[in-house]
Amino acid sequence: MPYAATRVHVTCWVICRQSFMIPSTKPCSHVSGLRRIGKGRITLRLSAEGELRIIKSIQDVIRLWKEGADGKIVMVEDAGITTLGPILPKLAGVVCTSGALGSHLAIVTREFSIPALMGTKMETTEDLNQRKVIIQPSDGPDGFLLLSDDN
């Protein structure tokens, strides 16, 4: 019988200011000063970390494409995919304030293995553009958007 290798994930628990624990399947690293700023349905049980860019128009996509979208997390209001098409493969994650797990954006991000939060309810009104954020799955069907205070 052939030997089958298995991949083991070590779970790291991050304790945030709101006194809740969030599991991470990423390798443990020192994370301080995180606070939850949003909650939505997670498309994949993967974490993503990167600089948040708010996309409101095709001009924002073109600007990000010219700058370099590698490793960025984008926030969009519409669950459509057409606008993000040119930069999608380079993104670390997507946050959408509308849509659901059956939305076209959710389906395509899963195909690209990009974690996305769909139907995200934001818990802050502060300017988040170009701030460091983390998409983090919960134990259930939801995920959290966390803001690093290290910005």
N, CA, C and O atoms as a GROMACS GRO file, in nm:
protein
  604
    1MET      N    1   0.085  -0.118   0.000
    1MET     CA    2   0.000   0.000   0.000
    1MET      C    3   0.090   0.124   0.000
    1MET      O    4   0.179   0.135   0.084
    2PRO      N    5   0.067   0.219  -0.093
    2PRO     CA    6   0.152   0.337  -0.100
    2PRO      C    7   0.130   0.429   0.021
    2PRO      O    8   0.021   0.436   0.077
    3TYR      N    9   0.237   0.498   0.057
    3TYR     CA   10   0.232   0.592   0.169
    3TYR      C   11   0.164   0.721   0.124
    3TYR      O   12   0.200   0.776   0.020
    4ALA      N   13   0.069   0.768   0.198
    4ALA     CA   14   0.000   0.893   0.165
    4ALA      C   15   0.042   1.001   0.264
    4ALA      O   16   0.022   0.987   0.385
    5ALA      N   17   0.099   1.105   0.212
    5ALA     CA   18   0.140   1.217   0.298
    5ALA      C   19   0.017   1.299   0.336
    5ALA      O   20  -0.072   1.321   0.254
    6THR      N   21   0.015   1.344   0.458
    6THR     CA   22  -0.095   1.430   0.501
    6THR      C   23  -0.037   1.563   0.545
    6THR      O   24   0.075   1.572   0.594
    7ARG      N   25  -0.117   1.667   0.525
    7ARG     CA   26  -0.074   1.802   0.562
    7ARG      C   27  -0.146   1.839   0.691
    7ARG      O   28  -0.268   1.831   0.699
    8VAL      N   29  -0.071   1.878   0.792
    8VAL     CA   30  -0.128   1.912   0.921
    8VAL      C   31  -0.122   2.064   0.939
    8VAL      O   32  -0.018   2.125   0.920
    9HIS      N   33  -0.234   2.122   0.975
    9HIS     CA   34  -0.240   2.265   1.004
    9HIS      C   35  -0.243   2.285   1.154
    9HIS      O   36  -0.321   2.221   1.225
   10VAL      N   37  -0.159   2.372   1.202
   10VAL     CA   38  -0.158   2.408   1.342
   10VAL      C   39  -0.249   2.529   1.357
   10VAL      O   40  -0.235   2.627   1.284
   11THR      N   41  -0.341   2.522   1.450
   11THR     CA   42  -0.432   2.633   1.471
   11THR      C   43  -0.374   2.730   1.570
   11THR      O   44  -0.331   2.691   1.679
   12CYS      N   45  -0.371   2.855   1.533
   12CYS     CA   46  -0.324   2.963   1.619
   12CYS      C   47  -0.446   3.045   1.660
   12CYS      O   48  -0.528   3.079   1.575
   13TRP      N   49  -0.458   3.076   1.786
   13TRP     CA   50  -0.572   3.154   1.832
   13TRP      C   51  -0.527   3.297   1.859
   13TRP      O   52  -0.431   3.320   1.932
   14VAL      N   53  -0.596   3.390   1.800
   14VAL     CA   54  -0.567   3.532   1.818
   14VAL      C   55  -0.674   3.589   1.910
   14VAL      O   56  -0.793   3.571   1.885
   15ILE      N   57  -0.632   3.656   2.014
   15ILE     CA   58  -0.728   3.716   2.106
   15ILE      C   59  -0.732   3.866   2.077
   15ILE      O   60  -0.631   3.935   2.086
   16CYS      N   61  -0.850   3.914   2.042
   16CYS     CA   62  -0.866   4.054   2.006
   16CYS      C   63  -0.922   4.134   2.122
   16CYS      O   64  -0.959   4.078   2.226
   17ARG      N   65  -0.927   4.264   2.104
   17ARG     CA   66  -0.973   4.353   2.210
   17ARG      C   67  -1.115   4.325   2.256
   17ARG      O   68  -1.150   4.352   2.370
   18GLN      N   69  -1.198   4.271   2.168
   18GLN     CA   70  -1.336   4.244   2.205
   18GLN      C   71  -1.347   4.114   2.286
   18GLN      O   72  -1.459   4.070   2.314
   19SER      N   73  -1.238   4.055   2.323
   19SER     CA   74  -1.233   3.934   2.406
   19SER      C   75  -1.300   3.814   2.341
   19SER      O   76  -1.372   3.739   2.407
   20PHE      N   77  -1.279   3.796   2.211
   20PHE     CA   78  -1.323   3.674   2.147
   20PHE      C   79  -1.201   3.612   2.081
   20PHE      O   80  -1.102   3.680   2.054
   21MET      N   81  -1.209   3.482   2.055
   21MET     CA   82  -1.095   3.413   1.997
   21MET      C   83  -1.126   3.375   1.853
   21MET      O   84  -1.236   3.333   1.821
   22ILE      N   85  -1.027   3.391   1.768
   22ILE     CA   86  -1.043   3.365   1.626
   22ILE      C   87  -0.938   3.261   1.584
   22ILE      O   88  -0.818   3.284   1.604
   23PRO      N   89  -0.980   3.148   1.527
   23PRO     CA   90  -0.881   3.050   1.484
   23PRO      C   91  -0.817   3.092   1.352
   23PRO      O   92  -0.882   3.152   1.267
   24SER      N   93  -0.690   3.060   1.336
   24SER     CA   94  -0.619   3.089   1.212
   24SER      C   95  -0.552   2.962   1.165
   24SER      O   96  -0.493   2.889   1.246
   25THR      N   97  -0.558   2.934   1.036
   25THR     CA   98  -0.488   2.818   0.982
   25THR      C   99  -0.354   2.859   0.924
   25THR      O  100  -0.282   2.776   0.869
   26LYS      N  101  -0.319   2.987   0.936
   26LYS     CA  102  -0.188   3.033   0.893
   26LYS      C  103  -0.087   3.001   1.002
   26LYS      O  104  -0.124   2.982   1.118
   27PRO      N  105   0.041   2.996   0.965
   27PRO     CA  106   0.142   2.976   1.069
   27PRO      C  107   0.133   3.088   1.173
   27PRO      O  108   0.105   3.203   1.139
   28CYS      N  109   0.157   3.054   1.297
   28CYS     CA  110   0.147   3.153   1.404
   28CYS      C  111   0.252   3.261   1.387
   28CYS      O  112   0.367   3.232   1.355
   29SER      N  113   0.213   3.383   1.408
   29SER     CA  114   0.306   3.495   1.409
   29SER      C  115   0.257   3.593   1.513
   29SER      O  116   0.139   3.592   1.549
   30HIS      N  117   0.344   3.677   1.561
   30HIS     CA  118   0.306   3.773   1.664
   30HIS      C  119   0.215   3.878   1.602
   30HIS      O  120   0.254   3.949   1.509
   31VAL      N  121   0.095   3.888   1.652
   31VAL     CA  122  -0.002   3.984   1.604
   31VAL      C  123  -0.052   4.062   1.724
   31VAL      O  124  -0.104   4.005   1.820
   32SER      N  125  -0.037   4.193   1.718
   32SER     CA  126  -0.086   4.275   1.827
   32SER      C  127  -0.172   4.386   1.770
   32SER      O  128  -0.158   4.423   1.653
   33GLY      N  129  -0.261   4.437   1.852
   33GLY     CA  130  -0.340   4.552   1.811
   33GLY      C  131  -0.438   4.526   1.699
   33GLY      O  132  -0.449   4.606   1.606
   34LEU      N  133  -0.512   4.414   1.706
   34LEU     CA  134  -0.614   4.386   1.606
   34LEU      C  135  -0.751   4.417   1.664
   34LEU      O  136  -0.776   4.394   1.782
   35ARG      N  137  -0.839   4.470   1.581
   35ARG     CA  138  -0.978   4.487   1.625
   35ARG      C  139  -1.071   4.454   1.510
   35ARG      O  140  -1.042   4.482   1.393
   36ARG      N  141  -1.184   4.395   1.546
   36ARG     CA  142  -1.282   4.355   1.446
   36ARG      C  143  -1.356   4.478   1.396
   36ARG      O  144  -1.403   4.561   1.473
   37ILE      N  145  -1.363   4.488   1.261
   37ILE     CA  146  -1.433   4.602   1.200
   37ILE      C  147  -1.545   4.557   1.106
   37ILE      O  148  -1.618   4.641   1.054
   38GLY      N  149  -1.558   4.426   1.084
   38GLY     CA  150  -1.663   4.377   0.996
   38GLY      C  151  -1.684   4.228   1.010
   38GLY      O  152  -1.598   4.155   1.058
   39LYS      N  153  -1.802   4.184   0.964
   39LYS     CA  154  -1.837   4.042   0.969
   39LYS      C  155  -1.921   4.009   0.846
   39LYS      O  156  -2.012   4.084   0.811
   40GLY      N  157  -1.889   3.898   0.782
   40GLY     CA  158  -1.965   3.854   0.665
   40GLY      C  159  -1.953   3.704   0.648
   40GLY      O  160  -1.892   3.636   0.730
   41ARG      N  161  -2.010   3.653   0.541
   41ARG     CA  162  -2.001   3.510   0.508
   41ARG      C  163  -1.869   3.485   0.436
   41ARG      O  164  -1.837   3.554   0.339
   42ILE      N  165  -1.793   3.387   0.483
   42ILE     CA  166  -1.661   3.359   0.426
   42ILE      C  167  -1.675   3.255   0.315
   42ILE      O  168  -1.746   3.156   0.332
   43THR      N  169  -1.608   3.277   0.204
   43THR     CA  170  -1.617   3.185   0.090
   43THR      C  171  -1.524   3.066   0.104
   43THR      O  172  -1.555   2.957   0.056
   44LEU      N  173  -1.411   3.085   0.169
   44LEU     CA  174  -1.312   2.979   0.191
   44LEU      C  175  -1.262   2.987   0.334
   44LEU      O  176  -1.257   3.095   0.392
   45ARG      N  177  -1.225   2.876   0.389
   45ARG     CA  178  -1.172   2.876   0.526
   45ARG      C  179  -1.022   2.906   0.522
   45ARG      O  180  -0.940   2.828   0.571
   46LEU      N  181  -0.990   3.021   0.464
   46LEU     CA  182  -0.852   3.067   0.454
   46LEU      C  183  -0.842   3.208   0.507
   46LEU      O  184  -0.939   3.285   0.500
   47SER      N  185  -0.727   3.244   0.561
   47SER     CA  186  -0.700   3.380   0.606
   47SER      C  187  -0.631   3.457   0.494
   47SER      O  188  -0.568   3.398   0.406
   48ALA      N  189  -0.644   3.588   0.498
   48ALA     CA  190  -0.571   3.675   0.405
   48ALA      C  191  -0.531   3.799   0.481
   48ALA      O  192  -0.604   3.847   0.568
   49GLU      N  193  -0.415   3.850   0.447
   49GLU     CA  194  -0.362   3.969   0.513
   49GLU      C  195  -0.306   4.060   0.406
   49GLU      O  196  -0.235   4.015   0.316
   50GLY      N  197  -0.338   4.189   0.414
   50GLY     CA  198  -0.286   4.282   0.314
   50GLY      C  199  -0.338   4.422   0.333
   50GLY      O  200  -0.413   4.451   0.426
   51GLU      N  201  -0.297   4.508   0.244
   51GLU     CA  202  -0.341   4.647   0.245
   51GLU      C  203  -0.479   4.656   0.179
   51GLU      O  204  -0.499   4.605   0.069
   52LEU      N  205  -0.572   4.720   0.246
   52LEU     CA  206  -0.708   4.732   0.195
   52LEU      C  207  -0.716   4.847   0.095
   52LEU      O  208  -0.665   4.956   0.120
   53ARG      N  209  -0.781   4.820  -0.017
   53ARG     CA  210  -0.809   4.922  -0.117
   53ARG      C  211  -0.958   4.923  -0.143
   53ARG      O  212  -1.017   4.818  -0.170
   54ILE      N  213  -1.019   5.038  -0.136
   54ILE     CA  214  -1.162   5.052  -0.160
   54ILE      C  215  -1.183   5.080  -0.308
   54ILE      O  216  -1.128   5.176  -0.364
   55ILE      N  217  -1.263   4.995  -0.371
   55ILE     CA  218  -1.290   5.005  -0.515
   55ILE      C  219  -1.433   5.054  -0.535
   55ILE      O  220  -1.528   4.985  -0.497
   56LYS      N  221  -1.447   5.172  -0.594
   56LYS     CA  222  -1.580   5.227  -0.621
   56LYS      C  223  -1.606   5.246  -0.769
   56LYS      O  224  -1.720   5.267  -0.809
   57SER      N  225  -1.501   5.240  -0.851
   57SER     CA  226  -1.518   5.264  -0.994
   57SER      C  227  -1.411   5.188  -1.072
   57SER      O  228  -1.315   5.136  -1.014
   58ILE      N  229  -1.430   5.182  -1.202
   58ILE     CA  230  -1.330   5.119  -1.288
   58ILE      C  231  -1.198   5.195  -1.282
   58ILE      O  232  -1.092   5.136  -1.299
   59GLN      N  233  -1.205   5.326  -1.257
   59GLN     CA  234  -1.082   5.406  -1.244
   59GLN      C  235  -0.999   5.359  -1.125
   59GLN      O  236  -0.876   5.359  -1.131
   60ASP      N  237  -1.066   5.320  -1.016
   60ASP     CA  238  -0.994   5.266  -0.900
   60ASP      C  239  -0.924   5.135  -0.935
   60ASP      O  240  -0.812   5.111  -0.890
   61VAL      N  241  -0.988   5.052  -1.015
   61VAL     CA  242  -0.928   4.925  -1.059
   61VAL      C  243  -0.807   4.953  -1.147
   61VAL      O  244  -0.702   4.891  -1.130
   62ILE      N  245  -0.821   5.046  -1.241
   62ILE     CA  246  -0.710   5.080  -1.330
   62ILE      C  247  -0.591   5.135  -1.250
   62ILE      O  248  -0.476   5.099  -1.276
   63ARG      N  249  -0.619   5.221  -1.153
   63ARG     CA  250  -0.514   5.277  -1.069
   63ARG      C  251  -0.441   5.166  -0.992
   63ARG      O  252  -0.318   5.166  -0.985
   64LEU      N  253  -0.517   5.074  -0.935
   64LEU     CA  254  -0.457   4.964  -0.860
   64LEU      C  255  -0.380   4.870  -0.952
   64LEU      O  256  -0.274   4.818  -0.914
   65TRP      N  257  -0.430   4.848  -1.072
   65TRP     CA  258  -0.363   4.763  -1.169
   65TRP      C  259  -0.227   4.823  -1.206
   65TRP      O  260  -0.127   4.751  -1.216
   66LYS      N  261  -0.222   4.956  -1.224
   66LYS     CA  262  -0.097   5.024  -1.259
   66LYS      C  263   0.001   5.024  -1.141
   66LYS      O  264   0.121   5.007  -1.162
   67GLU      N  265  -0.049   5.041  -1.019
   67GLU     CA  266   0.036   5.040  -0.899
   67GLU      C  267   0.088   4.901  -0.869
   67GLU      O  268   0.202   4.883  -0.826
   68GLY      N  269   0.003   4.804  -0.893
   68GLY     CA  270   0.034   4.665  -0.858
   68GLY      C  271  -0.064   4.616  -0.752
   68GLY      O  272  -0.065   4.665  -0.639
   69ALA      N  273  -0.145   4.520  -0.789
   69ALA     CA  274  -0.249   4.468  -0.700
   69ALA      C  275  -0.202   4.349  -0.617
   69ALA      O  276  -0.278   4.296  -0.536
   70ASP      N  277  -0.079   4.306  -0.636
   70ASP     CA  278  -0.029   4.188  -0.566
   70ASP      C  279  -0.044   4.201  -0.415
   70ASP      O  280   0.005   4.297  -0.354
   71GLY      N  281  -0.112   4.103  -0.354
   71GLY     CA  282  -0.125   4.096  -0.210
   71GLY      C  283  -0.221   4.195  -0.148
   71GLY      O  284  -0.227   4.205  -0.025
   72LYS      N  285  -0.297   4.268  -0.227
   72LYS     CA  286  -0.392   4.365  -0.174
   72LYS      C  287  -0.525   4.296  -0.145
   72LYS      O  288  -0.558   4.193  -0.205
   73ILE      N  289  -0.601   4.354  -0.053
   73ILE     CA  290  -0.738   4.312  -0.026
   73ILE      C  291  -0.826   4.428  -0.071
   73ILE      O  292  -0.804   4.542  -0.031
   74VAL      N  293  -0.926   4.398  -0.154
   74VAL     CA  294  -1.013   4.505  -0.202
   74VAL      C  295  -1.150   4.496  -0.136
   74VAL      O  296  -1.197   4.388  -0.102
   75MET      N  297  -1.212   4.613  -0.119
   75MET     CA  298  -1.348   4.621  -0.069
   75MET      C  299  -1.435   4.680  -0.179
   75MET      O  300  -1.404   4.786  -0.234
   76VAL      N  301  -1.543   4.609  -0.211
   76VAL     CA  302  -1.637   4.653  -0.314
   76VAL      C  303  -1.778   4.650  -0.258
   76VAL      O  304  -1.808   4.576  -0.164
   77GLU      N  305  -1.866   4.731  -0.318
   77GLU     CA  306  -2.006   4.733  -0.274
   77GLU      C  307  -2.090   4.634  -0.354
   77GLU      O  308  -2.186   4.577  -0.302
   78ASP      N  309  -2.054   4.614  -0.481
   78ASP     CA  310  -2.131   4.530  -0.571
   78ASP      C  311  -2.068   4.393  -0.582
   78ASP      O  312  -1.945   4.381  -0.588
   79ALA      N  313  -2.149   4.289  -0.584
   79ALA     CA  314  -2.098   4.153  -0.590
   79ALA      C  315  -2.066   4.108  -0.733
   79ALA      O  316  -2.048   3.988  -0.756
   80GLY      N  317  -2.059   4.200  -0.828
   80GLY     CA  318  -2.023   4.166  -0.966
   80GLY      C  319  -1.874   4.140  -0.979
   80GLY      O  320  -1.795   4.186  -0.896
   81ILE      N  321  -1.835   4.068  -1.081
   81ILE     CA  322  -1.695   4.031  -1.101
   81ILE      C  323  -1.631   4.106  -1.216
   81ILE      O  324  -1.508   4.115  -1.222
   82THR      N  325  -1.709   4.159  -1.305
   82THR     CA  326  -1.655   4.221  -1.427
   82THR      C  327  -1.552   4.328  -1.396
   82THR      O  328  -1.447   4.332  -1.461
   83THR      N  329  -1.580   4.413  -1.300
   83THR     CA  330  -1.488   4.522  -1.268
   83THR      C  331  -1.355   4.470  -1.215
   83THR      O  332  -1.250   4.524  -1.251
   84LEU      N  333  -1.356   4.368  -1.132
   84LEU     CA  334  -1.234   4.317  -1.070
   84LEU      C  335  -1.156   4.220  -1.158
   84LEU      O  336  -1.044   4.182  -1.123
   85GLY      N  337  -1.212   4.180  -1.270
   85GLY     CA  338  -1.150   4.080  -1.357
   85GLY      C  339  -1.002   4.099  -1.384
   85GLY      O  340  -0.925   4.004  -1.370
   86PRO      N  341  -0.958   4.219  -1.422
   86PRO     CA  342  -0.816   4.236  -1.457
   86PRO      C  343  -0.719   4.218  -1.340
   86PRO      O  344  -0.602   4.184  -1.362
   87ILE      N  345  -0.764   4.240  -1.216
   87ILE     CA  346  -0.672   4.232  -1.101
   87ILE      C  347  -0.698   4.113  -1.010
   87ILE      O  348  -0.617   4.083  -0.922
   88LEU      N  349  -0.810   4.045  -1.030
   88LEU     CA  350  -0.851   3.939  -0.936
   88LEU      C  351  -0.743   3.835  -0.906
   88LEU      O  352  -0.723   3.802  -0.789
   89PRO      N  353  -0.672   3.781  -1.006
   89PRO     CA  354  -0.574   3.676  -0.974
   89PRO      C  355  -0.460   3.722  -0.883
   89PRO      O  356  -0.393   3.639  -0.821
   90LYS      N  357  -0.437   3.852  -0.874
   90LYS     CA  358  -0.327   3.904  -0.793
   90LYS      C  359  -0.368   3.938  -0.651
   90LYS      O  360  -0.282   3.962  -0.566
   91LEU      N  361  -0.498   3.941  -0.623
   91LEU     CA  362  -0.547   3.985  -0.492
   91LEU      C  363  -0.526   3.879  -0.385
   91LEU      O  364  -0.528   3.759  -0.412
   92ALA      N  365  -0.507   3.927  -0.262
   92ALA     CA  366  -0.498   3.837  -0.147
   92ALA      C  367  -0.636   3.805  -0.092
   92ALA      O  368  -0.657   3.698  -0.034
   93GLY      N  369  -0.732   3.898  -0.109
   93GLY     CA  370  -0.866   3.878  -0.056
   93GLY      C  371  -0.962   3.982  -0.108
   93GLY      O  372  -0.922   4.083  -0.166
   94VAL      N  373  -1.091   3.956  -0.087
   94VAL     CA  374  -1.198   4.046  -0.131
   94VAL      C  375  -1.299   4.060  -0.017
   94VAL      O  376  -1.334   3.962   0.048
   95VAL      N  377  -1.345   4.183   0.005
   95VAL     CA  378  -1.451   4.211   0.100
   95VAL      C  379  -1.562   4.278   0.021
   95VAL      O  380  -1.541   4.380  -0.044
   96CYS      N  381  -1.681   4.219   0.026
   96CYS     CA  382  -1.796   4.273  -0.048
   96CYS      C  383  -1.908   4.302   0.051
   96CYS      O  384  -1.943   4.217   0.133
   97THR      N  385  -1.962   4.424   0.044
   97THR     CA  386  -2.067   4.463   0.138
   97THR      C  387  -2.206   4.417   0.094
   97THR      O  388  -2.304   4.440   0.165
   98SER      N  389  -2.214   4.352  -0.021
   98SER     CA  390  -2.341   4.294  -0.067
   98SER      C  391  -2.315   4.149  -0.107
   98SER      O  392  -2.206   4.097  -0.087
   99GLY      N  393  -2.416   4.086  -0.164
   99GLY     CA  394  -2.398   3.951  -0.216
   99GLY      C  395  -2.402   3.843  -0.109
   99GLY      O  396  -2.414   3.869   0.010
  100ALA      N  397  -2.392   3.720  -0.158
  100ALA     CA  398  -2.399   3.602  -0.073
  100ALA      C  399  -2.304   3.496  -0.127
  100ALA      O  400  -2.233   3.521  -0.225
  101LEU      N  401  -2.302   3.379  -0.065
  101LEU     CA  402  -2.209   3.274  -0.106
  101LEU      C  403  -2.238   3.220  -0.245
  101LEU      O  404  -2.152   3.156  -0.306
  102GLY      N  405  -2.359   3.244  -0.297
  102GLY     CA  406  -2.393   3.201  -0.433
  102GLY      C  407  -2.370   3.307  -0.538
  102GLY      O  408  -2.394   3.284  -0.657
  103SER      N  409  -2.324   3.425  -0.497
  103SER     CA  410  -2.296   3.534  -0.591
  103SER      C  411  -2.182   3.497  -0.684
  103SER      O  412  -2.095   3.417  -0.649
  104HIS      N  413  -2.183   3.555  -0.803
  104HIS     CA  414  -2.079   3.528  -0.901
  104HIS      C  415  -1.941   3.558  -0.844
  104HIS      O  416  -1.847   3.481  -0.865
  105LEU      N  417  -1.928   3.669  -0.773
  105LEU     CA  418  -1.799   3.705  -0.713
  105LEU      C  419  -1.753   3.598  -0.615
  105LEU      O  420  -1.635   3.563  -0.614
  106ALA      N  421  -1.842   3.546  -0.532
  106ALA     CA  422  -1.806   3.441  -0.436
  106ALA      C  423  -1.760   3.314  -0.508
  106ALA      O  424  -1.663   3.252  -0.468
  107ILE      N  425  -1.829   3.278  -0.612
  107ILE     CA  426  -1.794   3.157  -0.688
  107ILE      C  427  -1.658   3.171  -0.754
  107ILE      O  428  -1.576   3.079  -0.747
  108VAL      N  429  -1.633   3.285  -0.818
  108VAL     CA  430  -1.506   3.305  -0.888
  108VAL      C  431  -1.389   3.316  -0.790
  108VAL      O  432  -1.282   3.263  -0.817
  109THR      N  433  -1.408   3.384  -0.677
  109THR     CA  434  -1.298   3.392  -0.580
  109THR      C  435  -1.264   3.254  -0.525
  109THR      O  436  -1.147   3.225  -0.500
  110ARG      N  437  -1.365   3.170  -0.505
  110ARG     CA  438  -1.337   3.032  -0.461
  110ARG      C  439  -1.254   2.958  -0.565
  110ARG      O  440  -1.161   2.885  -0.530
  111GLU      N  441  -1.287   2.976  -0.691
  111GLU     CA  442  -1.212   2.909  -0.799
  111GLU      C  443  -1.066   2.953  -0.802
  111GLU      O  444  -0.978   2.875  -0.837
  112PHE      N  445  -1.041   3.079  -0.766
  112PHE     CA  446  -0.905   3.132  -0.762
  112PHE      C  447  -0.838   3.109  -0.626
  112PHE      O  448  -0.725   3.152  -0.605
  113SER      N  449  -0.908   3.043  -0.533
  113SER     CA  450  -0.858   3.020  -0.396
  113SER      C  451  -0.825   3.151  -0.324
  113SER      O  452  -0.725   3.162  -0.254
  114ILE      N  453  -0.912   3.251  -0.345
  114ILE     CA  454  -0.898   3.381  -0.280
  114ILE      C  455  -1.009   3.392  -0.176
  114ILE      O  456  -1.126   3.387  -0.213
  115PRO      N  457  -0.975   3.408  -0.049
  115PRO     CA  458  -1.082   3.423   0.051
  115PRO      C  459  -1.157   3.553   0.032
  115PRO      O  460  -1.098   3.658   0.003
  116ALA      N  461  -1.288   3.545   0.047
  116ALA     CA  462  -1.372   3.664   0.034
  116ALA      C  463  -1.477   3.664   0.144
  116ALA      O  464  -1.526   3.559   0.185
  117LEU      N  465  -1.511   3.782   0.189
  117LEU     CA  466  -1.622   3.802   0.282
  117LEU      C  467  -1.737   3.861   0.202
  117LEU      O  468  -1.721   3.965   0.138
  118MET      N  469  -1.851   3.795   0.204
  118MET     CA  470  -1.967   3.840   0.128
  118MET      C  471  -2.074   3.893   0.224
  118MET      O  472  -2.087   3.845   0.337
  119GLY      N  473  -2.151   3.994   0.178
  119GLY     CA  474  -2.256   4.052   0.262
  119GLY      C  475  -2.199   4.107   0.392
  119GLY      O  476  -2.260   4.095   0.497
  120THR      N  477  -2.082   4.166   0.383
  120THR     CA  478  -2.011   4.213   0.503
  120THR      C  479  -2.080   4.333   0.566
  120THR      O  480  -2.109   4.432   0.498
  121LYS      N  481  -2.105   4.323   0.693
  121LYS     CA  482  -2.160   4.434   0.772
  121LYS      C  483  -2.043   4.502   0.841
  121LYS      O  484  -1.976   4.442   0.926
  122MET      N  485  -2.019   4.626   0.805
  122MET     CA  486  -1.908   4.701   0.862
  122MET      C  487  -1.948   4.758   0.998
  122MET      O  488  -2.061   4.802   1.017
  123GLU      N  489  -1.854   4.757   1.091
  123GLU     CA  490  -1.879   4.803   1.227
  123GLU      C  491  -1.807   4.935   1.256
  123GLU      O  492  -1.796   4.976   1.372
  124THR      N  493  -1.759   5.001   1.151
  124THR     CA  494  -1.690   5.129   1.167
  124THR      C  495  -1.718   5.216   1.045
  124THR      O  496  -1.751   5.166   0.938
  125THR      N  497  -1.706   5.346   1.064
  125THR     CA  498  -1.722   5.440   0.952
  125THR      C  499  -1.590   5.509   0.920
  125THR      O  500  -1.586   5.599   0.836
  126GLU      N  501  -1.482   5.468   0.987
  126GLU     CA  502  -1.354   5.533   0.963
  126GLU      C  503  -1.299   5.500   0.825
  126GLU      O  504  -1.338   5.401   0.764
  127ASP      N  505  -1.208   5.584   0.776
  127ASP     CA  506  -1.145   5.563   0.646
  127ASP      C  507  -1.049   5.445   0.656
  127ASP      O  508  -0.953   5.448   0.734
  128LEU      N  509  -1.075   5.342   0.580
  128LEU     CA  510  -0.995   5.220   0.586
  128LEU      C  511  -0.901   5.204   0.468
  128LEU      O  512  -0.819   5.112   0.466
  129ASN      N  513  -0.912   5.292   0.369
  129ASN     CA  514  -0.830   5.280   0.248
  129ASN      C  515  -0.682   5.285   0.283
  129ASN      O  516  -0.637   5.373   0.356
  130GLN      N  517  -0.608   5.189   0.231
  130GLN     CA  518  -0.464   5.174   0.248
  130GLN      C  519  -0.424   5.138   0.392
  130GLN      O  520  -0.311   5.164   0.433
  131ARG      N  521  -0.515   5.078   0.467
  131ARG     CA  522  -0.485   5.030   0.601
  131ARG      C  523  -0.463   4.879   0.596
  131ARG      O  524  -0.517   4.812   0.508
  132LYS      N  525  -0.384   4.826   0.687
  132LYS     CA  526  -0.356   4.682   0.692
  132LYS      C  527  -0.472   4.610   0.757
  132LYS      O  528  -0.512   4.642   0.869
  133VAL      N  529  -0.527   4.511   0.686
  133VAL     CA  530  -0.641   4.434   0.736
  133VAL      C  531  -0.615   4.284   0.721
  133VAL      O  532  -0.525   4.241   0.649
  134ILE      N  533  -0.696   4.207   0.792
  134ILE     CA  534  -0.689   4.061   0.786
  134ILE      C  535  -0.830   4.007   0.768
  134ILE      O  536  -0.922   4.048   0.839
  135ILE      N  537  -0.847   3.916   0.674
  135ILE     CA  538  -0.971   3.839   0.661
  135ILE      C  539  -0.946   3.710   0.737
  135ILE      O  540  -0.850   3.638   0.711
  136GLN      N  541  -1.035   3.681   0.832
  136GLN     CA  542  -1.014   3.567   0.921
  136GLN      C  543  -1.142   3.483   0.930
  136GLN      O  544  -1.246   3.536   0.967
  137PRO      N  545  -1.136   3.353   0.898
  137PRO     CA  546  -1.256   3.269   0.914
  137PRO      C  547  -1.286   3.243   1.061
  137PRO      O  548  -1.197   3.243   1.145
  138SER      N  549  -1.414   3.222   1.090
  138SER     CA  550  -1.455   3.181   1.225
  138SER      C  551  -1.476   3.030   1.225
  138SER      O  552  -1.447   2.964   1.125
  139ASP      N  553  -1.525   2.977   1.334
  139ASP     CA  554  -1.554   2.833   1.339
  139ASP      C  555  -1.678   2.798   1.257
  139ASP      O  556  -1.693   2.683   1.215
  140GLY      N  557  -1.766   2.895   1.234
  140GLY     CA  558  -1.889   2.871   1.160
  140GLY      C  559  -1.879   2.923   1.017
  140GLY      O  560  -1.771   2.927   0.959
  141PRO      N  561  -1.993   2.962   0.961
  141PRO     CA  562  -1.997   3.006   0.821
  141PRO      C  563  -1.951   3.150   0.800
  141PRO      O  564  -1.942   3.196   0.686
  142ASP      N  565  -1.922   3.221   0.907
  142ASP     CA  566  -1.885   3.362   0.896
  142ASP      C  567  -1.735   3.380   0.897
  142ASP      O  568  -1.658   3.288   0.924
  143GLY      N  569  -1.696   3.503   0.868
  143GLY     CA  570  -1.557   3.544   0.877
  143GLY      C  571  -1.554   3.686   0.928
  143GLY      O  572  -1.656   3.756   0.928
  144PHE      N  573  -1.437   3.729   0.970
  144PHE     CA  574  -1.423   3.863   1.026
  144PHE      C  575  -1.322   3.943   0.945
  144PHE      O  576  -1.228   3.888   0.888
  145LEU      N  577  -1.344   4.073   0.942
  145LEU     CA  578  -1.247   4.165   0.889
  145LEU      C  579  -1.184   4.234   1.009
  145LEU      O  580  -1.254   4.298   1.088
  146LEU      N  581  -1.053   4.221   1.022
  146LEU     CA  582  -0.981   4.275   1.136
  146LEU      C  583  -0.889   4.387   1.087
  146LEU      O  584  -0.828   4.377   0.981
  147LEU      N  585  -0.880   4.493   1.165
  147LEU     CA  586  -0.793   4.606   1.134
  147LEU      C  587  -0.673   4.602   1.226
  147LEU      O  588  -0.687   4.586   1.347
  148SER      N  589  -0.556   4.615   1.167
  148SER     CA  590  -0.435   4.622   1.246
  148SER      C  591  -0.412   4.766   1.288
  148SER      O  592  -0.415   4.857   1.206
  149ASP      N  593  -0.389   4.786   1.415
  149ASP     CA  594  -0.360   4.921   1.465
  149ASP      C  595  -0.214   4.958   1.443
  149ASP      O  596  -0.170   5.064   1.487
  150ASP      N  597  -0.139   4.872   1.376
  150ASP     CA  598   0.002   4.898   1.347
  150ASP      C  599   0.019   4.990   1.225
  150ASP      O  600   0.131   5.012   1.181
  151ASN      N  601  -0.091   5.042   1.170
  151ASN     CA  602  -0.085   5.127   1.049
  151ASN      C  603  -0.022   5.259   1.078
  151ASN      O  604  -0.009   5.342   0.989
   0.00000   0.00000   0.00000
